[in-house]
Amino acid sequence: MRPNVSHTQSSMFRWAAGLLAIVVAIVAAFFGWPQLSNFIDRTLASQKAPVTIGDTDHDEHAHDSHDHDSHGTTGDGRDVGSSLELTPQAMNNLGLTLRYLRPVRLSTYRRSITVPAVVVAKPGRSSIIVSSPLNGVVTHVHAVTGEAVLPGDLLFEVRLTYEDLVETQTAYLKTISELQVEEREISRLEQATQSGAISGKVLLERRYAREKLEAFARSQREALRMHGLSDRQVDSIGKDGKLLRELKIVAPDVDTHDHHEELQLSQLQTKTVSYTLSPASQLIAAQDSHADDHSQHALVIDELQVHKGQAIMAGEELCSLSDYSQLFIEGKAFETDTAAITEATKRGWNVDAVLRGSSGQEIVSDLKVVFVSNSIDPESRTLSLFVELPNEIVRDETNASNQRFLSWQYRLGQRLELRVPVEEWQDQIVLPVDAVVKDGADWFVFEKSGNRFIRVPVHVRYRDQSSVVVANDGSIHPGDVIALRAAHQLQMAIKNQSGGAVDPHAGHNH
């Protein structure tokens, strides 16, 4: 009986093996060998000897622990798997300093439009032309191109050759002399008339003559004033009895109009621009100059038109000065933005200027709109608006010849952009554009929790070139510390950590 049973079992085994071979061939033909290999590996793994209860508990605990690490959630239900732990060195590499790790707060956001602009001179203030009021020959030039001068500093000395001025001064001085003689004669006649030695008719005639001389003197004074002399200078000619032979031209004052803008008499003391002093005198001059800087704006000589020995005519330009302390930004807005810009100006909203350079982007905030043009350029179809731009000195040096040179932060012709607010939203979560990253249809920010940064999905209401408005829907709350930069790098780090695209299992494949 036993051999028959063994033969029967052997036959059944051969039959089962053949059937299995047929099934394997069919599966291999239908699915391909790689899938079949994986199926066999899983089947063999399932046939391994069972582990003990203790081992099973350990594996389950390990698996549960692994699931907790990879698929767990924080106390508020956020996925820990979509997070990244950074060392202090990594945070510094990403620039996540305390400046860029700040709590979220609600603020007012103003939606803006971007307007191309350029820095321009302030009309009537930035540019000053110094010209000669009289004909003459330049005898001294006390300034150089690019030098900074203060109002009252001596620029040029001119020897006058204007015949009409010489004749008018001579006639005025003669009239003043005759008037003085007539005054003395009248005084003598008054005493003689009182004693009865001379009749009163003679005294009356002399008084009439004095009145005529006074009238001549007044007309000659006005003629001298027409030539550019002031009352003080005309009085000085009559008092000292000296003609104006040499003209000293000084730098004018932009804000005030006092004696500094007069034609300087040669005998008056003036301050020269370039001179050599003793060490003690240089210290005093430096202190005086420093004191003047607080009350007066330095003027920069842009162009010097004359040289020593050159003959000049009345009205000829000698040099041009510029005051760069106050400039304008001229923005060119499109015609379609006219209503929005007018409304922003009406509400008194300030604008921001954006300057881009080799060191990055610079934003000058809260600039005041001075005025908006009332006409649209017929060629470019743009509307001009002008914004105040306070300027600052970034370089102030004085050379061995006591010549001062300045460099200003903003320069004429410099191109930039203006952000003009057109709409205001209250109580919004406003973040920098680098604090938010987009992945597919989702936007994310990174909340800091210890050394770990948790990726949090948010709803972006609005986004411009510099800021992002995030909906206050509970995704993040005021007070949460958010990474205000490097969101893209953090997103890429999470993808690299997961070994591919981020999936619901945080990059962990089973």
Residue pairs with C-beta under 8 A, 6 or more apart in sequence:
24 36
27 36
27 39
28 36
51 59
69 80
70 80
70 81
70 505
70 506
70 508
71 79
71 80
71 81
71 505
71 506
71 508
72 79
72 80
72 81
73 79
73 80
74 80
74 449
74 454
78 454
78 456
79 455
79 506
80 454
80 506
81 505
81 506
81 507
81 508
82 454
82 455
82 494
82 502
82 506
83 449
83 452
83 453
83 454
83 455
83 494
84 446
84 452
84 453
84 455
84 490
84 493
84 494
84 497
85 451
85 452
85 453
86 94
86 96
86 451
86 452
86 453
87 451
88 451
91 97
91 451
94 485
94 486
94 489
94 490
95 485
95 486
96 483
96 485
96 486
99 484
100 483
100 484
100 485
100 486
101 448
101 481
101 482
101 483
101 484
102 481
102 482
102 484
103 478
103 479
103 480
103 481
103 482
104 429
104 431
104 476
104 477
104 478
104 479
104 480
104 481
104 482
105 429
105 478
105 479
106 427
106 428
106 429
106 472
106 478
107 427
107 428
107 429
107 430
108 424
108 425
108 426
108 427
108 428
109 424
109 425
109 428
109 430
109 462
109 467
109 469
110 349
110 421
110 422
110 423
110 424
110 425
111 421
111 422
111 423
111 424
111 425
111 462
111 464
112 351
112 352
112 419
112 420
112 421
112 422
112 464
113 333
113 337
113 340
113 419
113 420
113 422
114 354
114 417
114 418
114 419
114 420
114 465
115 331
115 332
115 333
115 337
115 385
115 417
115 418
115 419
115 420
116 331
116 332
116 415
116 417
116 418
117 329
117 330
117 331
117 332
117 353
117 387
117 415
117 416
117 417
117 418
118 329
118 330
118 413
118 414
118 415
118 416
119 327
119 328
119 329
119 330
119 389
119 410
119 411
119 412
119 413
119 414
119 415
119 416
120 327
120 328
120 329
120 330
120 386
120 412
121 127
121 322
121 327
121 328
121 412
122 326
122 327
122 328
123 328
125 254
125 323
125 326
126 322
126 323
126 324
126 326
126 327
126 412
127 320
127 321
127 322
128 252
128 254
128 299
128 320
128 321
128 322
128 323
129 317
129 320
129 321
130 155
130 249
130 251
130 252
130 317
130 318
130 319
130 320
130 321
131 315
131 316
131 317
131 318
132 156
132 158
132 247
132 249
132 312
132 313
132 314
132 315
132 316
132 318
133 227
133 228
133 247
133 263
133 314
133 315
134 158
134 160
134 162
134 165
134 227
134 228
134 247
134 263
134 314
135 160
135 161
135 162
135 311
135 312
135 313
135 314
136 158
136 159
136 160
136 161
136 162
136 247
136 311
136 312
137 158
137 159
137 161
137 309
137 310
137 311
137 312
138 156
138 157
138 158
138 306
138 307
138 308
138 309
138 310
138 311
138 312
139 157
139 158
139 159
139 246
139 308
139 309
140 156
140 157
140 308
141 155
141 156
141 304
141 306
141 307
141 308
142 153
142 154
142 155
142 156
142 157
142 272
142 273
142 274
143 149
143 153
143 155
143 156
143 273
143 274
143 301
143 304
143 319
144 274
144 301
144 304
144 403
145 301
145 302
145 303
145 304
146 300
146 301
146 302
146 405
147 273
147 274
147 300
147 301
147 403
147 404
147 405
148 298
148 299
148 300
148 301
148 404
148 405
148 406
149 155
149 251
149 273
149 298
149 299
149 301
149 321
149 404
150 251
150 289
150 292
150 293
150 296
150 298
150 299
151 250
151 251
151 252
151 253
151 254
151 256
151 260
151 296
151 299
152 250
152 251
152 253
152 260
152 270
152 271
153 250
153 251
153 271
153 272
153 273
154 248
154 249
154 250
154 264
154 270
154 271
154 272
154 273
155 249
155 250
155 251
155 273
155 318
155 319
156 248
156 249
156 306
156 318
157 246
157 247
157 248
157 249
158 246
158 247
158 248
158 249
158 312
159 245
159 246
159 247
160 166
160 244
160 245
160 246
160 247
161 311
162 227
162 314
164 227
165 224
165 227
165 244
166 243
168 220
168 223
168 224
168 227
169 224
169 237
169 243
169 244
170 243
171 220
172 217
172 220
172 221
172 223
172 224
172 234
172 237
172 238
173 237
173 238
173 241
173 243
175 213
175 216
175 217
175 220
176 217
176 238
177 241
178 213
179 210
179 213
179 214
179 217
182 206
182 209
182 210
182 213
183 210
185 206
186 203
186 206
186 207
186 210
189 198
189 202
189 203
189 206
190 203
192 198
193 199
193 200
193 202
193 203
221 231
221 234
224 233
224 234
224 237
225 231
225 234
228 263
229 237
229 244
229 262
229 263
230 259
230 262
230 263
232 259
232 262
233 244
233 262
233 263
233 265
236 242
236 265
237 243
237 244
240 267
242 267
244 263
244 265
244 266
245 266
246 266
247 263
247 264
247 266
248 263
248 264
248 265
248 266
248 268
248 270
249 263
249 264
249 318
250 260
250 261
250 264
250 270
251 260
251 299
251 321
252 260
252 261
252 321
253 260
253 261
253 296
254 297
254 299
254 323
255 297
264 270
273 403
274 401
274 402
274 403
275 402
276 401
276 402
277 285
277 402
282 402
285 402
289 404
297 323
297 325
298 325
298 404
298 406
299 321
299 322
299 323
300 321
300 322
300 323
300 324
300 406
301 319
301 320
301 321
302 319
302 320
302 321
302 322
303 319
303 320
304 318
304 319
305 316
305 317
305 318
305 319
305 320
306 312
306 316
306 318
306 319
312 318
324 391
324 406
324 408
324 410
324 411
324 412
325 390
325 391
326 388
326 389
326 390
326 391
327 389
327 391
327 410
327 412
328 370
328 386
328 387
328 388
328 389
329 353
329 367
329 386
329 387
329 388
329 389
329 416
329 418
330 384
330 385
330 386
331 384
331 385
331 386
331 387
331 418
331 420
332 377
332 380
332 382
332 383
332 384
333 341
333 382
333 383
333 384
333 385
333 420
334 381
334 382
334 383
335 376
335 381
335 382
335 383
337 383
337 420
337 422
338 376
338 383
340 420
340 422
341 372
341 383
341 385
341 420
341 422
342 372
343 422
344 351
344 369
344 420
344 421
344 422
345 369
345 372
345 385
349 420
349 421
349 424
350 365
350 366
350 367
350 368
350 369
351 367
351 369
351 387
351 418
351 419
351 420
351 421
352 363
352 364
352 365
352 366
352 367
352 418
352 419
353 363
353 364
353 367
353 387
353 389
353 416
353 417
353 418
353 419
354 361
354 362
354 363
354 416
354 417
354 418
354 419
354 466
355 361
355 362
355 363
355 364
355 414
355 416
356 362
356 416
363 466
364 389
367 387
367 388
367 389
368 387
368 388
369 385
369 386
369 387
370 386
370 387
370 388
371 385
371 386
372 383
372 384
372 385
372 386
373 383
373 384
373 385
373 386
376 382
376 383
377 383
377 384
385 418
385 420
387 418
389 410
391 408
391 409
391 410
392 408
392 409
393 406
393 407
393 408
393 409
394 407
394 408
394 409
395 405
395 406
395 407
396 404
396 405
396 406
396 407
397 404
397 405
398 404
398 405
399 405
419 466
425 469
427 472
428 461
428 469
428 470
428 472
429 469
429 470
429 471
429 472
429 476
429 478
430 467
430 468
430 469
430 470
431 445
431 467
431 468
431 470
431 482
431 484
432 466
432 467
432 468
432 484
432 485
433 463
433 464
433 465
433 466
433 467
433 468
434 484
434 485
434 486
434 487
434 488
435 445
435 446
435 468
435 482
435 483
435 484
435 485
435 487
436 443
436 444
436 445
436 458
436 460
436 463
436 468
436 470
436 487
437 443
437 444
437 445
437 487
437 488
437 490
437 491
438 444
439 491
439 502
442 457
443 457
443 458
443 459
443 460
444 455
444 456
444 457
444 458
444 487
444 491
445 455
445 456
445 458
445 470
445 476
445 482
445 483
445 487
446 453
446 454
446 455
446 456
446 482
446 483
446 487
446 490
447 453
447 454
447 456
447 476
447 480
447 481
447 482
447 483
448 481
448 482
448 483
453 483
453 490
455 490
455 491
455 494
456 475
456 476
457 475
458 470
458 471
458 475
458 476
459 470
459 471
459 473
459 475
460 468
460 469
460 470
460 471
461 469
461 470
461 471
462 468
462 469
463 469
470 476
472 478
476 482
483 490
494 502
494 507
495 501
495 502
495 507
497 507
498 506
498 507
498 508
499 507
500 507
